C-alpha cells in the first residue's frame, strides 16, 4: 500500500535521485549536450558512465537536459538513475525497462514507460550478468545497505574504491521515496530543492532496487551525505522513485556485476 507523506523529510542533505548527479555517462560523449562531457569508469563485467552533477543542478540551477534518454533506448542490459529535466520527475531504468515517474495533478505518482525525456544528470551502466550474494539478517536499513555494498564487492573480487552498480530484487518491508515535482520556472537552489520533493511511502511491496556506489562521487552521482544512490521500480512498473529510507525484507540477495 502506498501513502503520501504530507511533510518532506528535511534532514536528507543533498539527497534525491532527482538531485543525485552524475557526470557524463552515455553510449558516447555525443549523447550529451555540447556543454557537458560524458565520463566513464570500467570494471570487470560492467561499463559505468555519468554526465552532469547533482551539485551543479541543486546549487547552480543547471536544470536543462544534459542527455537525451532516447540515445540510450537501444542499449542492452541498461541500468540508470537520475532526475528528469527541470526536476519534474525521476528516471529509473532496470534492465533497459524505463520508468519516468512524475507527480500528477491528483498528487499521485504516474509512471511512463518510455525514453522520451532528458536528464540534467544521470548515472548508468550496462551489466550483462550479475553475481548474487546473500544479504545478512542484520542488514536491514539504508545505512546498513550502504555499509554492506563495499564489503560484498570486495568479497566478490571487485574493487570497492571504484564506482559500482548494484541491484536487489524481492520483497521490501518499507520504502520511503520521493519524486521531484518542480512547478513553474522559479530560480532553483538548495532551499527550493527540499520543497519540491513529493514524498511517499510503500509498505510490503515487491520491487527491483537499482543503485550505484562510489566513495569518490558525492555531489556528482551520489548524494553529498551518502556513498550510495538508489531508486526502485515495481514489477508492474506503475511506481518508481528515489529511495530515501528503506527497510529490507528477509532472504534478499545483493546482485553485483559478474566478473567472469
Buried (B, 14 or more C-beta within 10 A) or exposed (E): EBEEBEEBBEEBBBBBBBBBBBBBBBBEBEBBBEEBBBBBBEBEBBBBBBBBBBBBBBBEBBBBBBBBBEBBBEBEBBBBBBBBBBBBBBBBBBBBEBBBBBBEEEEBBBBBEEBEBBBBBBBBBBBEEBBBBEBEEEBBBBEBBBEBBBEBBEEBEBEBEBBBBBBBBBEBBBBBBBBBBBEEEEEBEEEBBBEBBBBBBBEEBEBBBBBBBBEEBBBBBBBBEBBBBBBBBBEEBBBBBBBBBBBBBEEBBBBBBBEE
